[in-house]
Amino acid sequence: MSRWLPWAVGLVAAVLALGPALGPGYVLRYDMVFVPDLSLPTVLRGADGFPRAIPSDAVVAALSWVLPGDAVQSAALAAVFVVGAAGAARLMPSPAAAVVAGAAYVWNPFVAERLLLGQWAMLLGYAGLPWVVGAARGPLAGVVRSLIPAAVGGFSSVVLTALTAGPVALWGRGGLRRGGLLAGALVVVSLPWLVPALTAGAAGATTDPAGVEAFAPRADTPLGTAGSLFLLGGVWNAHAVPAGYGDPVAVALRLALCLAAVAGWAWWLYRDRPGFGPGLTAAAVLGFGVALLGATEPGRGVLAWLIGLWPGFGPLRDGQLYVAPLALVQALGLGAAALWLSRPAGGTADGPGDGGAGAAGRGAGEPGSSAEPGPAGPGGRRAHGVGRIAGVAAAAGLAVLPVVALPGLLWGAQGALAPAEYPRDWLAAQAAVAADDRPGAVLVLPWSAYRGIDWSGGPAVVLDPATRLFDRRTVWNDDLVVGTPDGGTVVVRGEDGLAREAAAVLGPDPRTGLPESLDAAGLAALGVRYVAVSAPVDNRFWSDVDGFSVVVEGPEMTLLEVLAGPINTEEADISGLEVTCGLVTVGAIIWSVARSGSSLGFQRTGVERRPGARKEIP
């Protein structure tokens, strides 16, 4: 039963947090865009710019061959909670501590705010962090197997995994060898996006230093930016803060939980000295320092200078992302607090054997147990039992406190994650383009990356789903416009070179995202065969212009075919090197699972004790 308990905790958390999002329909919010029948070849061919979404979109596209797109989305969102909770729980030495750690790891402001930003792929990598931490000091097969969530999560997940598990692997004797194995494994699982980034159009992509200001952490509690980051909040987007999170009572309770977690972590490190403890502590401190860089003017200057020096420093812009190791430390610290609360009356906390980790099967009083039997006689046994029940009850209350401190995550973030169905004219446009075997791209209008859509089930801003709806290259405005606290805006320039050429041909109105008229010849020269206008428009927009025919006309989508020709198409194809790299990654994962004789789901690490670990003696 205890083997499945952490998974059950994650499943309950998933149902409570996602609620209606697990039902039929598509949840569309910011970066979270799932569409029916996502095209795998189109995903793999990608576009100009850094191929961040290749791994996650490729997995979604592959699963969409056998499951409806909305079912794939529900499974992906639920996996964040189930995998994350089980991973944190398996690092704890007792069932009570495991439940508390698992619940705390998936129910906190970091998860809530990133979920409201739609960053499901990054959260899947976050869910895999405790698995990698547990495997980082072991054999290579276990390391590769534990990196499956990061491999699916893609670029941000791999960077976060390196920050979190790197110090764990490097700490102690043999650290260089373990660090080398981890680095090699990270490269292998990154090949599907790393090779296209180095060999294709992304090699010339740039990272706009303006993103440093746009993505800087901000105070979303009365405790200021540093305090908000310590509470695992502080995300750059004010619209991604769950309801009621900044209320004084909720902030006070959350602060108490975080302080108790840090105290519990320190106590557990002193008591059991888990092998991953010092390295994970270093990762949490380092990550918190990176997050704080963007909170000060000098720090933002340093980040902008680094990004200008080399675009590879671009991931440091979103500093709040790097409090993830601290989230794991706090979750395990709360689990340690539960361990302290559930210790036998008059004795010490349960040793690793009581939870099934470490020396499995050792009970109290057996050789090697860390606790002696309770007082002899019926009275002593009764007191021991009452004390244990009280401790378990206290631990159960501790597991519920993260939910009490963050009710804004309940039931689809209180309606913010509501599913919707795609309009019929959208599906008709998708089918019409799919039926045409002639090459050519689809230009998506309005000329804005993010927009509000009134059929999405709520007033949510989302990356235009039309950018992923079609089974061919799409051209869209990948510039990101972010509001600033003073009422201004910061424009983070996109990376797609073809999009910049299209903007010069269109000359769109910044207010509406639509051009005054369409230039069919200019679009044909760019290789555009279709224009998809994913918004209600007046038909005068195209009726006064020659060179187009209407393919689909509806209240939510208009599809125009470019008749001016010839279409200057230069369809990018998947190179043999990219196919080989993808096969290497998949093969390495299959090998790691077969080599260990178990799957990711049934692996258990428990607590690795460092030499000289202190034993409690009553």
Helices and strands as residue ranges (DSSP letters): H 5-18, G 19-22, E 26-27, H 40-45, H 54-63, H 69-89, H 95-106, H 109-116, H 120-135, H 140-146, H 148-153, H 155-170, H 175-199, G 201-204, H 211-214, H 224-230, G 238-240, H 248-272, H 277-293, H 297-309, G 311-317, G 319-323, H 324-341, G 352-355, H 377-405, G 407-409, H 410-415, E 419-420, H 424-434, E 441-445, E 450-452, E 461-463, H 466-469, E 474-475, E 480-483, E 489-492, H 497-506, H 520-525, E 528-533, H 540-543, E 548-553, E 558-562, H 576-596, G 600-602
